[in-house]
Amino acid sequence: MTCKKRWRRALNAISFVKALLHVSNKALNIETPRLLRSFSYLAIDVEQDHVHSPRVKTFNFDSKLLGDMVRDKTLESLTQFGGVKELAAILETDLKRGIGDNKDDIDHRKRVFGVNMFTKPPSKGFLSFVLESFKDTTIIILLVCAVLSLGFGIKQHGWKEGWYDGGSIILAVILVILVSSVSNFNQSRQFQKLSAKSGNIGVEVVRGGRRQSVSIFEVVVGDIVCLKIGDQVPADGVFLEGHSLKVDESSMTGESEHVHVNGDTNPFLLSGTKISDGFAHMVVTSVGMNTAWGEMMGSIAREVNEETPLQVRLNKLTSAIGKVGLLVAALVLAVSMIRYFTGSTRDDFGNREFVGRKTNFDDVMNAVVGIIAAAVTIVVVAIPEGLPLAVTLTLAYSMKKMIRDNAMVRRISACETMGSATIICTDKTGTLTMNEMQVTEVWVGKREIEEGVYLAPGLVQLLKEGIGLNTTGSVYQPLQTSLAEISGSPTEKALLSWAVVDLGMDIDEVKQHCEIIHVETFNSEKKRSGILMREKRGSNRIDTHWKGAAEMILSMCSNYYDHTGKIMILDDEERVQIENIVTGMATKSLRCIAFAQKRSNGQVCGKLEETELTLLGILGLKDPCRPEVEAAVESCRNAGVKIKMITGDNVHTAKAIAAECGILDPSEGLDEEAVVEGFQFRNYSHEERMDKIDRIRVMARSSPFDKLLMVQCLKQKGHVVAVTGDGTNDAPALKEADIGLSMGIEGTEVAKESSDIVILDDNFSSVVTVIRWGRCVYTNIQKFIQFQLTVNVAALVINFVAAVSSGKVPLTAVQLLWVNLIMDTLGALALATEEPTNDLMKMPPVGRVKPLITRVMWRNLISQALYQVLVLLVLQFKGRSIFDVSEKVKNTLIFNAFVLCQVFNEFNARKLEKKNIFEGLGKNWLFIVIVGLTIALQLVMVEFLKEFANTERLTWEQWGVCVGIGALSWPIGLLVKYIPVVRNE
């Protein structure tokens, strides 16, 4: 390239001098004498290097034609453009270098052709959530009662005082609706943000001759995109070059059969489809809303309010409790009505409220409406509507925090399920290891090649061809003096780097002198890839090159090269020696990649030779274990979660890595069945598999089917299975598992699409973090259930007993709505934001069928509810005489003590079993703020909103009594935790 630029500059200089000579001769050769005029300037059109002459590109064609062409797959339209190469020229795309890498060019293309983003239908607004809240039946009944009470009150007492009862209920209902609507609206927006983040994937493009990764949203028309197995096609485009490309178009067409894409019969690639086999380069023709996928996505709003299994269980619990609440409310309504109309109830002055026809109609209606409102309010309090809200709040909070901990949740149900995981099936490369491959050992024949060891030039050339041509990676050399930029998978990068640095390979030179005739892409079953190539210069020789797992390639060889380039026969003795070399490398936890070659007899056929190959060499790649993996595996073991490693590497490498990570502990005396190979596992009978599967810890040389089979067997045994994976071949196992965890860096889009959670740093320790968060979600919801059911039981019993005995309920509609607000929203927010602790990883997994309300929770719940009911019933029947106060002050004492009991009990709910309920309180500032806010609002309700809340001001002594009653729940909670409880099986 440097040489060409120098020649071009020289040519420009010569052209410029010639032009000046021509102009000067023309000016001097004159027939008549006249004054010579000097030119002020002279414009000479000299060809410039296109890289250094940015200009505004003009695309003189209708971009809609390109969109229609790809969408309808019409070859005629492509022919009208002159074919793929002419189309690239029209789009001003260099077939090798791609588009320019300057921002102005990219921005210009975005302005002309649009950006690669989808315009989605508008999300639900705040008013939608408000209207949904108004649709609740109990809310509607309460509002009707409130309006009737307001009407009768104003008619009887006038505007000044008559609005208190009805107006208070209306305001309380509106407050509850607003708080729940704000909460639901915020969570909806949170889920939408996470959904948008999950759509931002990385895409490899060629720009300015460099292969680089950009966001899918930055892809523009004219870009050359590099596609490999598992990638999602980021935009509509046409096939430029590639091999064995198959595309899964089921997302667009619904057809499960994969489509062959090539440069002749079907060169069209649709946005949103997945690459199932092969690799290719494509030229982008349409982006964003101009693609077929964009049109489809524009009309679909992704549903983010998915109902999780736990929410389904909670809805059933809510329904059961609601039925009990309805029964109690119906009894209270019946008893209160009977007592009122039989004249058994009296007002604050001791007079009978109903005296037959003498009673004013407005008074009767006010009393009836009040009784109905009280009964309806009991239903509102009895139905624990906050349970589903608590789940939503907990999941939303956890998902936001998990992003910080390198885990992006794609399906919210996975958050809670992960806490129940009993087994993790993990892959090795990149998850347990660093995924930073480096060639550390090289063997040619039976000799290790170290620095200074001679290698025959012919052998070096064959290795260059085998590495440089049989690859999906690329090498970019910006300048002669700078380091080469190598891209591709970690394995490809390691091999290319070794070839460039140690063999002095120039990949452009290799590709220039060789022509690839046929490609067999890497196959996870065969664990190898191959090419058929022809040398362009001189001999026109035709060679087959294979690359893959050492034992697979070795089994195809009948000869081998020694370091001098001599071909040796690979007899049984020699084969055993080389196999021992491979085993020795594998026991050092090296991944062994072998290269083999065969010279063809000049005939070209579509299939590559697979027998009688000649072994070129074996490379050992080291991928060190992540430093934090051993501690993470130990943490899982303490938590009762078993780890099984499933890898495609050979059994010796798998054993070495498993021992290094702590999955295998040699000191324990390993069971012979702890390590198996894929072919052994699949050849077991079903009964044998089910018998041995719990003892298997490592499965080597596994196929995608083996991994899927293991997950299915583990689920049949009742395990909750989590699976990690990064490749397209992992997709079936990821889908089958209870929780699929894909890798965010090296994971393919197919794997991510099949998974529930994306591990953003590809690290096993992040998988353990997800387990901690999953357990935290489950525990937080249990805390809230215990807290809310305590309030439900206490409120129902107090109101029922009081209504049956005295005909009046001590807690009014407004007061009960306030308690409901504390329970549902503020309580859920306080308890849902508890962060995971290390203690969670010392408990056994929850499993599939463990009851939601455990015996420990029943113990805590019943003890607190019993205490509250006893104390408040004493206040109900003896409060006036004990404190020598009026009925209204007594009712205020009951209301205040009841609320403060819930405030103190909220601290008890923080720890279901631990005696120290204040542990970690300083870290949860939100809990402290919510408790402080609840107390402040309660003070305002009692002291300043007397008419609204139907309360009376209390003295300091009375406040002290209420606080003391509430604070007694702490020592009671502590004493109760000394009562032993047999755990649920």
N, C-alpha and C positions, 0 to 999 in steps of 0.2 A: 504493500500500500504506500509506504514512504517513497519507494522508487517511482511508482506511477505518478505521485504528486510532483516529484522533481521534473519528470519528463513533461508533465502538463504545464508547469510554470515556464519551462524552457520554450515550449511551443507557443505559449501566450506572448512571451517576450519577443520571439522572432516575428510573430504576426503583427505585433505592435510596431516594431521597427520598419517592417515592410510597408505598413499602412502610412507611416510618417514619410518615408521616401517617396511613395506614390503621390502624396499630397504636395510635397515640396517641388517635385518635378513638374507637376501640373501647373503650379503657381509660377515657376521660372520660365517655362516654355511658352512665351507670348510673342505674337507677331507685331503688335503695335505697342510702342512705348507708352506705358502708363505707370502710375504710382503703385508700388507694391503695398498691399495691405496685410498687416499681420493679423492672424486669427486670434480672437479673444479666448476661444476654447474650441476643442474639437472632440466630438463624441464618437468613440470607437466601440463597437459591440464586440467585446472579448468574452469568450465562454469562461464562466467561473465555476469553481468547485461548488456543487450544490449544497454541501454541508455548511459552507461559510456564507451562503447568500440567502438568508431567510426572506420569504416573500409570502404574501397572502395567497393562499390556494383558492382557486375557483373551481367548484365542482358543478359543471354544467349538465346536470341530469336530475331527473325526478327521483328522490330517494325512496319514494313509495314503490317504484318499480322493483327496487332491490328487495324490499320487504315482501312484496307479493310473489316474487320469483322464488325465494327460499320457502315461504309459507306453503305455496302451491307445488313446490318442487318441479318447476317447469324448465327442462333442459333447453327448450327453444329460446327462452328469454336469456339464458346464460350465453347461448350461441350468438344472439344478437349483440351482446356486449363484447363478443370476440373471445369467449372462454375465460377461464380463471385468471390467467396471466395478464390478459388485456384488461380485465376488470380491476385487478390490482393496480395496473398502470393508471387507469382512470381515477382510482382512489388515491393515487400518488403514493403507493406503498412499494418500497423496494422489497423484492422477494426474499432477499437474504438479510437485509438490515432492518426491515420493518419500517415504521414511520419514524419521523424525527423525535428525538427525546427532549425537545424544547417545549416549554409550557405554552408559548404562544400558539404553536401548531395544534397542540392538544385542545386548548381552549377554543380555538377556531372551529375544530371539528365538532366540539360539543355544541357550539352555537348553531352550526349548520345542520347537524344530524340529530341533535338531542343528547341527553345524558342517559346512562344505563341505569335508570331507576324507574320504579313503577309507581304510578299515581294510584293510591288506594282510596276506596270510598271513605268518607269522613267517619271518624270513630264516634261512638256514642257521647253526646254532650252531658253536662251536669244535670240539665233538666230531665233527661231520660231516666237517670237514676232516681231523681225526686219523684217522678211519675210512677216508677216501679214501686217505690216505697208506699205511695198512696194507694196502690192496688191491694195491699194487705187487708184481709177481711176484718181483723180485729181493730185495725187502725180506722177503717171506715165506720165501724159500729161505734167506736169511741168518739169520733168526730160528730156523728149523728146525735149521740147522747149529749155531747158538749154543746152543740147548737141548740138542742131542745132546752137544756139547762140554762143556757144563756138567754133564750127567749123568755122562758117562764120567770127567771130571776129578774130580768129588766122590767117585765110587766108588773111583778110583785113589789120590787124594792126600788125601781127607778134606775136610770143609767149610772148614777154615782156609785151605788153599792151592788146593784143586781148583776153586774157582769163578772163578779169575782169567781164564782164556782165554774161556770161554763167557760169563761175566758181563760181561766187557769189551765183547764184541761186542754183547750185548743193550743195554747202556747207550749204546754209540755209536749203535746203530740208533735207539733211543728219542730220543736227542738230535737226530739228523738229522730224525726225524719231527716232533718238537716245533717245531724251528726253522722247517721248511718250512710246517707247519700254522699257526703264528703269523703268518708272512709272508702266506700265502694268505688267512687270516681278515681281517687288517688291510686288504689290498687289496680284498677283497669289500665290507667296510664302507665303504671310501672310494668305490667305484663306486656304492654305494647312496645315499650322501650326495649325490653329484653328480647321480644320477638324480632324487632328491627336489627338488634345487634347480632342475632343468630343468622340473619340473612347476609351479613357482611363477610364474604369469603375471599380468600386470596386467589389470584389468577396469575399464571405465568405468561408474559408477553415478550416479544422481541421488539425492542425500540433502540434505534441508533446502533444496531448490530449487537446489542447486549440483551441477554435473557434476564429478565427481572420480574419480581413479584409485585403486583399492584392489587388494590381493592377492586372487586367486581364492579363497583360503582364508578371506577376510573377508566374502565375499558371504553374505547371510542371506535367509531367506524374507521376501517383501514388498518386497525391493529392486527398483527399476526399473533395468534394465541397458540400456546403449546398445550396439547391435550394428552393425557395418559390415562391408564385404567383408573376408574374411580372418580375422575373429575366430572364436575358439572359444566356443561357447555354454557358459557356466560352470556352469550348473545347469538343472534342469528348470523350464519356465515357459510362460507363455501370451503370445501376441502382443498388444501394446497399441496401437501405432501404427507406421506405417512405409510403405515403398514398395518394390515390385519385389523382395521378399525371396525369395531362393532358398537352400536349405540342402542341404549335402552330408551325407547321413545314412549314407554307406557304412561308417563306423566302427561303426555300430550295426546296420544292416540288411544290409550287404554289397551293396546296390543302388547302382550307379554313377550312375544318373540323379538329377539334383538335384530336390528337392521344393519346390514353391511353398508359402509360408506366408503366410496373410492372416488377417484378423479374422472371416471368414465361414465358409469351408469347412474350413480347417485352421489353427487358431490355436496349435498345440502345437509347442514347441521342446524338443528333447532335449539333455541335458547331453552334452558331448563331441563334438557335431556341429560342422561348420564352415559359416560364412556364405560362400556362393559369389557372391552378387550382392545388390545393394540395401542398405538400412539399415532399422533398426527399434528400437523400445523394447519390452522384454519385462518382465513381472512374474514374479519368481521364486516358484515354488510348492513346490519340494522341493530340498534340498541334500544333498551328501555321499552317505552310504550309502542314503538314501531315494530316490535317483534310479536310473534304469535303468542308467546308466553306472557308478554306484557299485556296484551289485549285480554287474555284470560284472567290474569291476576288482578287487573284493574277492576274487574267486575266481581271479585271475591274479597270479602273482608274476613281475615283469619280470625277464628274464634279463639279468644284467649281465656274465657271463663270455663275452662275444662273442669268437670267435676271429678275429683279424685276419689279413690276407693274409701279413704278415711272420711271424706265428706258424705259419701253415700251411707256409711255406717252411722255417722252423726245425725244425718237426716232421719234415719230410722229411730235413733234414740230420741231425737226431738219430737218425732211423731208420737212415740209411746208416752213420753212425759206430758205432751200436749193433751193427750186423751185423759190422763189423770187430772190435769188442770181443768179441762172442760167439765169433768164430773164434779170436781170440787166447786167450780164456779156455779154450776147448775144447782147444786145443793145449797150454796150460799144464797143464790137468787131466790130459790123456793122458800127457804127458812126466813129470810129477811122480809119477803113479801107477806108471808103468813103472819109473822110477828107484827108487821106494820098494820095490816088491815084488821088484825084482832085487837089492836089498841095496846099491845105489849111494849111498844117503844115510847120513850119519853125524850123531850128536848132538854137543853142545858138547864132549864129552870125547873125541871121535874114534872112538867105537864105532859099529858098524853098527846102524841102527835096526831093520831087519827081518832076523831070522835064522831064517826058516821057522817051524816049529812051536814053537820055543823062545820066540818072542815072545808076550807076554801079549795076549789078545784085546782087553782094554781099551786097551792101547797101540796096537794096530793100528787100532782104531776111532777113537781120538783122532787118530791121524795122518791117516787117511782123511777124517775130518770137517774137520780143519785144511786139508787140500789142497783139498777141495770149497769150504770157506769162502773160501780165498784166490782160487780161480777165480771164485767168485760176486762177490767184492769187486772183482776186476778188471773185471767187467761193470758193476758199480755206478759205478766210476770212469770207465770207457770211455764209457758212455752219458751225454752231456752234458744231463742233466735240467734243469740250470740255465738253459738257453737260453730255453725258454718262460717260466720264472720271471723271467728278466732282462727280457723284453719286458713282462711284467705289472708288474714293479716300475718300469720306466722310464716306461710309459704312466701308471701311477697317480701317480707323482711329477710327471710333466709336466703331467697334467690339473689337479692341485692348484695348481701354479705358474701355469698358464695362466689360471686364474680370476683370479688377482692381476693378470694382464696383460690383463684384459678379454676373455677368450675362454673360453666355456663349451662343452666338448666333449660332444656328444650321442651320437656314435658313435665309439668308441675307435679304430677302424681309420683314421679321418680324421687322427689325430695323425701316424702314420707316412707316410700317403699325401701329406700336405701338404708334406713334405720333398722329394717327387719332382715337385712342380708345376712345369710349364714355362711355363704361360700362366695369367694371371688375367683373367677377364672381369668387369669391375666396372661397377656402375651409377654414376650421378653424384650425384644428390641425396642428401645425408645421409652419403654414404660419402667422396666426394672433397670435398664442400662441408659447411658447418657445419649445414645444415638449419635455418637461422634466417632465414626469408623476411621481407623487408620491401619494401613498395611504395616505389620510388624515382622512378619516372617514370609520369606519367599523360597520355595523349593522347586528346582528344575531336576526332574528325574529323582535320584536319591541323594542329591547334594543341596544343602542350604546355600542360597545365594546371599552372601554378605558383601559389604563394601570392598571393592577391589577384585572381586571374583570375576573372571572372564566369562562373557556370554557371547556366543557366536552371533555375528551381525544378521544372518538369515533368521535365526530364532528370535532376535530382538524385533525384526520387522514383522514376523508373524504375531508376536505378542502385541505390538502396536496395532495391527489390524484387528486382532481379536478383541482388544479393549476399546479402541477408538471407533470401530464400526458397529460392534454388537453392544450398543448402549442407548439408553434414553436420556442420558445426561448431555451436557454441552460444555465446551471450553471457549472462553472469550479472552483474547489477549489484546488489551487496549493499546499498549505500547511495548516495544521490544524489551525495555528495561523494567517494566512493572510486572507484578505477579499476575498469573492467569486467574481469571474469575471462573470457577467451576460450579455448575449447578446440576441438580438432579437429586435422586435419593441419596441418603448417607452412604450406602454401599457403592453406588455409582461414583459418587464424588471421591471416595477413598481410592477406588481403582484408577480413575482418571488422573487423580493427583499423583499417584505412584508412577503411572506411565509418563506423565509430563515431566516430573522432577527426576526420576531415576532412569527412565529410558530415553528421555529427551524427545518425547513424542510431540509432533506438530500435527494436531488433529485435522487442520485444514488441508495440509499436504496429503495426509492419509486419505481423506475423502476425495481429494482432487484426482488422485491416481487410481482410485478403486470405485467400482460401481456396484451398488447393492442390488441384487437381482430378486431376492426373496427374504422375508423375515418371519421367524417363528418367535412371537412375543413370549415374555416370561409367563410361565404357567405354574400356579401354586400346587398343582398335582404333581407335575413332572419336575418342578423346581429347577428349570433351566430355560435359557433362551438361545436362539441361534440365528445365523445369517448365511445366505449364499451370496458370494461376491465374485466379481470378475476384475482382474487387473487390466487397466486401460492401456498401459504402456507395454511395449515389447511383446512379452510372452502370451498375453491374453489368458493367463492361467485362471482357473475357476476353483475357488476353495470354499469349503464349508467350515464355519467357526461355531463352536458351542461354548457356552459359559454357564456355570451353575454349581449346585452343591457338589462337593468333591466326590463323595461316594457315588452319586448319580452319574457324573461325567466319567469317573474311573471305570464304571461298569460298561461303558460304551467303547472303551479303548482297548486296542490290542498291541499298541506300540507306545513308546515314549521317547522324547528328545532328552539327551543329556546336555550338559552346559556347553559342550563344544559344537552342538548342532547335529550330532550323530543320532540317527534313529535306531533305537534298541527295541528288541522284542519283549513284550510284557508277558512273560510266562507266569505260572502260578507262584513260583518263589518270589519273583520280582514284584508281583501284584501284592503279595502279603507284606513285603517290606514297605511298599508305598502306602498301603492301608495302615500300617503301624505308624508311619510318619503322620498321616492324617489324624489318627487317634491321639498321638502325642500332642499335636497342635490343639486338638479339640479339648483335651484335658486341661490345657492352659486357658480355657474359655475363649479360644479363637474361633471365629467363623471361617470355615475353609471354602474358598472359591477356586474351582479348577477351570482351566482353559484347554480345549482340545481342537484339533484341526484335521481336515482330510482333503487332499487334492483330488479334484474330479477329473475324469478322463476327457473333458471338453464338452460333454453333453450336459445340457441344462434341463432339469425337470423341476416341477413345482414343489417337490418334497426334499427336505434336507437329509443327507446321509446320517444314520444314527448308529452305525456299526463300523468296527475296524478303524476307529479314529486313532490319532496320535496325540498323546498327552503333551501339552506345551509346558505347563507348570501349575503349581498350586500356591495360592496366596492366602496367608492367614491374617484376618482382620480382627483387630482388638476393639471391643466396645466396652469400656469399663462400666461397672455397676455405679448407679447413682449413690452418693455417699449417705443419703438419708433413707435409703430403701430398707436397710436392715432394721432400723428402729421402727419404721412403719409396719414391717412384717411382724415384728414382736408385739407392736400395739394391737394389730389385728388378732394375734394369737390370744392375747390377754382379754380381748373383747369377745372371744368365742367364735371368731370368724376364721374359717379355714381358707388357705390360699392354695390354689392349684395353678401351676405354670404350664401353659400350652404353647409350644413353639415349633417352628419348622426346622430349627437347627438339629444337628445330629445329636445322638443321645449323650455323648461324652461332653460336648459343649453345654448342653442343657443341664447335666448333672453339676458341672463346675460352677455355672452361674447360679443355679438354685442353692448350692451349698454356700456360695459367697453372699447371697441375699438372705440366708437364714430360712429358706423354704424347706431345705433338707438339712438336717442336723446329724452329721456323721457320728457324733458322740452318743446319740440315742440308739444306735444300732438299727440301721434302716431295714425295713421290710423289703423283701425282694420285689414285691408288687408295687412299691412306691414310685418306681420309674418304669414307664412303658413306652413303646413306640406306637405311632398311629395305626400301623397295619395290624399290630397285635390287638389293640383295643377294638378295632372294627371287626376283627375275626372272632372275637369272643361271642358266645351265645348270649341272648338277652339276660338269662339267669346269671351267667358268669359276670357280665358287666355290672348288674345290680348288686352282686355280692362284693365285687372288688372295688367299685367306684369310690367308696369312702376312703379306701387306703391309698389310692393313687394320688400322688402329689405333683408329679411331673409327667407330661406327655410330650415326647420328642417326635420329630419328623411327622408332624400332624398335618392333615389336610383340612380344608374348611368343613368337610362332612364330619370328620372326627370331632372337631370342636362343637359342631351343632349336636352331634350324637351325645357328647358328654353333658351338655346343658340339658338336653331332654331327659336323660337318665337321672340327673341330679334333681330336676323338678319333680320327676315321678317319685323320688324318695322323700319328697316333702320339703326340700331345701328352697330357700329364697336365694336365687342365683344372680350375681352381678358379673358381667363379662366386659373386659376391656378389649378393644380392637382398633386397628387403624386402616386396614386394607379393605378393598371391595370384597375380597373373599371372606371377611369377617362379618359381613352384613347379615347372613342368615342367623348366625349365633347371637348377634346383637339384638336382632328382632325377637328371637325366641326367648332370650333371657328376661328375667323380671326387671332388671335394670341394665340397659346397654350404655357403656361408657366409651365414647370414641375419643381419639387424640386430636387436639386442635392444631398442632403444628404439622405433623407428618400424616395425619389422618386424611383419607380421601373423602370427597363430598358424599359418596355413596354410603360410607361408614357413618359419617355424621348424620345423614338423613335417617339412617336406621337406628340411631342411638337416642337415648333419653337425656343424657348429660354429656357435654363436651368438656374434656379435661384440657384446659388452655395451655398448660405447660408440659403435657405428655408425661407427667411424673406420677409414680405410684403413690407417693406420699399425699398427693392431692386427692387420690381415690379414698384414702383413709380419712381425709378431711371431710369428704362428702358423706362418709358413714357417720362421722361425728355430728354433722349438721342434720342428717336424716334422723338420728336418734334424738337430737335436740328438738326437732319439729314435733316428733311424737310425744316426747316428755312434756313440752310446753302445752300441748293440747290437753294432755291428761291433767296438768295443773289447773288449766282453765275449767275443765269439766268438773273437777273436785270443787273449785271455788264457786262455780255457778250453781251446781246442784245443791250446795249447802244453802245458798240464798233461796233457791226455789222451794226446798223442803220447809225451811223456816217460815217463809212468807205465807205459803199455803196453809200450814198448820195453824199459825197465829190467827190469820183472817177467818179460817173455817171455824175454829173453836170459839172465837169472839162472836162471830155472826150467829152461831147456833145458840150460844149462851145468853148474849145480850141483844142480839138483833142488829148490832152495828159493827162495822169493821174499823179497827183502830187506825189502819193505814188507808188514807184516801187515794182517789184515782191519781191525783197529781204526785203524791208522795211515792206511790208504787211505780209510776212512770219514771220518776227520778232514780229510784233504786234500779229499775230496768236499764236506765242509761249508764249507771255506774257498772252494772254487771256486764252488759253487752259490749259496749264500745270501749270505755275506759279500762275496764278489767281485762278485756281481751288484748288491748294495746300494751298494757303493763306486763302481762304474763307472756305474751307472744314474743317479746323482744329480749328474753333471756338468751344469752349466748352460750354455746356449748362449752362444757368443762371436761377436764381429763377424766373425771369420775364416770362419764358416760361410756368410756372405752374400757371400763372395768366390769360392766354389766353384761350378761348374756344377751344374744339377739332376741328381739321380740317374737319373731317367727310369724307364721301365717294366721293362726287361729287363736292367739292369746286374747282374752277379753279386754275390751277397751277400758272398762272400769275394773281395776284390780282389787284384790282383798285389802291391800294397803290403803287404797283410795277410799273404799267403803268404811274402813276403820276411822280414818281421819274425818270423812264427811259426816258420818252418823254422830260422832262425838261432838263436833262443833254445832251441828244442827240441833242436837238434843239440848246442848247448853243454851243456845240462843232461844229456843222455844220455851224452855223452863223459866229463864230470866224474864222474858218479855210477857209471858202469861201471868207471872207474879205481878209485874207492873200493870197489866191489864185489869186484874181483879183486885189487887191490893194497893195499887199505886197512889190512888187518891188519899187513902188513909195513912199510908206510910209517909208521904211527902206533904200531906195536907194541902193539896192543890185542886184546881178545877179540872173538869173533864177534858177541856181543850189542852191544858198544860200537861195532863197525864198522857194524852195522845201524842203530844209533841215529844215528851220524854221517850215514849216507845219508839217513835219514828227516828229520833236522834240516836238512841242507843242501838237500834237495828242497823242504821247506816254505819256507825262507828265499829260495830262488830264486823261488818264486811271489810272495812278498811284494815283493821288489825288482822283479820283472817286472810287477807290478801298476802300478807307476809308469810303466814303459815303455808299457803299454797305454793310458795317459791320452792320449797323442798318437801318432796313427798315422803321421804324416809329419813333424811338427815335431821339431826336434832338442832344444829346451828342454822337457823333460818335466815341469818343475816350474812352468811358467807357470800362474798362476791357482790354484795349490794352496792358498794361504791363504784363498781364498773358499769352498773346499769342505771345511768342518770335518768333515763326516760321513766323508769319505774318510780323513782323518787319524785320526779316532777308530777307524774300522774296522781300519786298518793297525796302530794301537797295540794294539787289543784282540786281534788275531790274534797279534802277537808275544808279548803277555802270556800268552795261553792256551797258546801253543807252549812257553814257558818252564815253565809249570806242568806240561804234559804230559811234558816231558823230565825235569824235576828232581824233581817231587813225585808223579807218577802212574805210577811205574815199573811196578807190577804191572798196572795198567789198560792202559797203552799199550805194554807189553812193551819198555820202554826202560831205559837205564842213565844215571846221572848223568854229565855231561860236565865236563871241566876248563875253566878260562878259556881256555887255549890252543886246546882243541878247539872251543869256542864261537866264538873268533876266526876259526878256519879256516872254519867253516860260514858265518859272516857274510861273510867275504872271498869265498867261492865265490858267495854270493848277490849281493853287490855288484858282482861282475865283469859281471853282466848289463847294468849301466848303460853302461859304455864299449862293450861289444859292440853294444848297441842303438844307440848313437850312431854307431859306425863303419858299421854296416849301412845306416843311413839315407843315407849318402853314395853307396850303390850306386844308380845310376839305374834307374828302372822305367818301362816303357812302360805308360801307363794303359789300362785296359779300354775298348774302344769301346762 
